[in-house]
Amino acid sequence: MSEHRATLGSAAVASAAVAMALHGLILRPRMLTWGATREEAARSYPGDELIPGADSSSTMATTLPAPPSTVWLWLAQMGCDRGGWYSWDRLDNGGRPSADRLVPQWQGLEPGQRLASVPSGRAWFTIAALVPERTLVLRADTRLPSGRPFAPFHGSAPLAFVSSVWGFHLEPAGADTRLVVRTHGRSRPRVLTRPMDLLFWEPAHFIMQTRQFHNLRTRLARAA
């Protein structure tokens, strides 16, 4: 019986090692660059410089059926206190459906403006870079484990934190738009945040970002 258990244990360990290797060598690189060309993934984008020493990054992309001027109008509405995030609303918008139409009062954006990232408004993204119809970079600096924001330019960083940017970059592609979404992040203590990146945050971002791409495409196609 003990030999049988030892064999099963060895098989389980070997299977787990193979699964981790496949994830690290094949699945994870594709997940972090979903939809992006090699050139898009290798480029630098506005906002990258805001997180020096970044230890996590992703570049995902899609082609949307509208010119950048139209795509921008939908991106300008983002925020829990505005039009939502066009992703899985039960997970990131308190269950309230994201906007399915353009609302004029949600179109104004300016550097430094806060966009609520949770329905309560207790956490937010700050607009860190803004070039209308081309670039929108959102930044979040969060204490761990409380999840409360902190000001990154006032004093030293907390002992446990996550600082990240979420950048939307638009380029014309004929009559369409190439939308490239770049994330850059830095977190501490890395011994704890690294496993969380691999096991939770990276898969979660992939699920949410691909859903946002889908919902933006659906809204733009319907409007057209």
C-alpha positions in Angstrom: 0.0 0.0 0.0 2.8 2.5 0.9 4.6 1.7 -2.4 1.3 2.3 -4.3 0.8 5.7 -2.5 4.4 6.6 -3.2 3.9 5.8 -6.9 0.7 7.9 -7.1 2.5 10.7 -5.3 5.4 10.7 -7.7 3.0 10.6 -10.7 1.1 13.6 -9.2 4.3 15.6 -8.8 5.4 14.7 -12.3 2.1 15.7 -13.8 2.1 19.0 -11.9 5.7 19.7 -13.2 4.6 19.0 -16.7 1.6 21.2 -16.4 3.7 24.1 -15.0 6.2 23.7 -17.8 3.5 23.8 -20.4 1.9 26.8 -18.8 5.2 28.7 -18.5 6.5 27.8 -22.0 3.4 27.8 -24.1 0.2 29.0 -22.5 1.4 32.0 -20.4 3.4 33.7 -23.2 0.3 33.5 -25.5 -2.0 34.7 -22.8 0.2 37.8 -22.1 0.4 38.7 -25.8 -3.0 37.6 -26.9 -3.9 39.1 -30.3 -0.7 41.2 -30.5 1.9 40.9 -33.3 5.5 40.4 -32.4 6.2 44.0 -33.3 3.4 45.3 -31.1 4.5 43.2 -28.1 8.1 44.4 -28.5 7.4 48.1 -28.8 7.4 50.6 -26.0 4.3 52.6 -25.3 3.5 55.8 -23.5 3.1 55.0 -19.8 5.7 52.3 -19.7 8.1 54.8 -18.2 5.8 55.5 -15.3 6.6 52.2 -13.6 10.4 51.9 -13.5 11.6 48.4 -12.7 8.4 46.8 -13.7 8.3 43.1 -12.9 5.0 42.3 -14.8 3.8 43.2 -18.2 1.3 42.2 -20.9 0.4 43.4 -24.4 -2.9 42.4 -25.9 -4.5 43.7 -29.0 -7.5 43.5 -31.3 -8.9 45.2 -34.4 -12.2 47.1 -33.9 -14.7 47.9 -36.7 -14.6 51.7 -36.5 -12.0 54.5 -36.8 -10.0 55.7 -33.8 -12.2 58.8 -33.4 -15.2 56.5 -32.7 -13.5 53.9 -30.6 -12.2 56.8 -28.4 -15.7 57.9 -27.5 -16.4 54.5 -25.9 -13.1 54.4 -24.1 -13.7 57.9 -22.8 -16.8 56.7 -20.9 -15.0 54.1 -18.8 -15.2 54.0 -15.0 -17.6 52.5 -12.5 -19.0 56.0 -11.9 -19.4 56.4 -15.6 -20.1 53.9 -18.4 -18.5 50.9 -16.8 -15.6 48.8 -18.2 -17.4 46.8 -20.9 -16.2 43.5 -19.4 -17.8 41.1 -17.0 -20.0 43.6 -15.2 -20.7 41.3 -12.2 -17.0 41.2 -11.5 -15.9 44.7 -12.1 -19.0 47.0 -12.2 -21.1 45.8 -9.3 -23.5 44.0 -11.6 -24.6 47.2 -13.3 -24.5 46.8 -17.1 -21.9 48.8 -18.9 -23.1 51.5 -21.2 -24.4 50.4 -24.6 -24.7 53.9 -25.9 -22.6 57.1 -26.0 -23.4 59.6 -23.2 -22.2 63.2 -23.8 -21.6 64.0 -20.1 -19.1 61.1 -19.8 -16.9 62.3 -22.7 -14.8 64.8 -20.8 -11.4 63.5 -19.7 -8.3 65.3 -18.4 -4.9 64.3 -16.9 -5.1 63.6 -13.2 -8.8 62.8 -13.3 -10.0 59.8 -11.2 -12.1 57.0 -12.7 -13.6 54.8 -10.0 -12.4 51.2 -10.3 -14.9 49.8 -7.8 -18.6 50.7 -7.4 -18.0 52.2 -3.9 -15.5 54.7 -5.3 -12.9 53.8 -2.6 -10.4 52.8 -5.3 -9.7 54.4 -8.6 -7.5 54.7 -11.7 -5.9 58.1 -12.3 -5.5 59.3 -15.9 -1.7 59.4 -16.2 -1.4 60.2 -19.9 -3.9 61.4 -22.4 -3.8 62.1 -26.2 -7.3 62.1 -27.5 -8.1 59.5 -30.1 -4.7 57.9 -29.6 -3.5 57.2 -26.0 -5.2 56.7 -22.7 -3.1 55.5 -19.8 -4.7 54.7 -16.4 -2.6 54.3 -13.3 -3.4 52.6 -10.0 -1.3 52.5 -6.8 -2.7 50.2 -4.1 -1.6 49.2 -0.6 -1.7 45.6 0.3 -3.7 43.9 1.8 -6.1 46.8 2.4 -6.6 47.7 -1.3 -6.5 51.4 -0.4 -4.9 53.8 -2.9 -1.8 55.7 -2.1 0.0 58.7 -3.7 3.1 57.3 -5.3 4.9 60.7 -5.5 4.5 61.7 -1.9 6.9 59.9 0.4 8.2 56.3 0.2 6.1 53.4 -1.1 4.4 51.1 1.5 6.1 47.9 2.3 3.4 45.9 0.5 1.9 47.5 -2.6 1.0 47.1 -6.3 1.7 50.0 -8.8 0.5 49.5 -12.4 -0.6 51.2 -15.6 -3.3 50.1 -18.0 -2.7 51.8 -21.3 -5.0 51.9 -24.4 -3.3 52.8 -27.6 -5.2 53.4 -30.8 -3.8 53.3 -34.4 -5.8 53.5 -37.7 -6.0 50.3 -39.7 -7.7 51.3 -42.9 -11.3 52.0 -41.9 -10.8 50.2 -38.6 -8.8 50.7 -35.4 -6.0 48.6 -34.0 -6.3 48.8 -30.2 -3.3 47.7 -28.3 -3.6 47.4 -24.5 -0.4 47.4 -22.5 -0.1 46.7 -18.8 3.0 47.4 -16.7 3.3 46.7 -13.0 5.6 46.6 -10.0 4.7 45.0 -6.7 6.2 44.2 -3.3 7.0 41.9 -1.5 7.7 40.0 -4.6 7.9 36.6 -2.8 4.2 37.0 -2.2 3.0 39.0 -5.2 4.8 36.9 -7.8 2.6 33.7 -7.1 -0.5 35.9 -7.1 0.5 37.3 -10.5 0.9 33.8 -11.9 -2.1 32.1 -10.3 -4.7 34.9 -10.2 -3.9 38.4 -11.7 -2.6 37.3 -15.1 -5.5 34.9 -15.8 -8.0 37.4 -14.4 -6.6 40.2 -16.7 -6.8 37.8 -19.7 -10.4 36.9 -19.0 -11.5 40.5 -18.4 -9.5 42.1 -21.2 -10.7 39.6 -23.9 -14.2 40.2 -22.7 -13.8 44.0 -23.0 -12.5 43.5 -26.6 -15.5 41.4 -27.4 -18.0 43.9 -25.9 -16.4 46.9 -27.6 -16.5 45.1 -30.9 -20.2 44.2 -30.4 -21.1 47.8 -29.5 -19.2 49.3 -32.5 -20.7 46.8 -34.9 -24.2 47.5 -33.6 -23.7 51.2 -33.9 -22.3 50.9 -37.5 
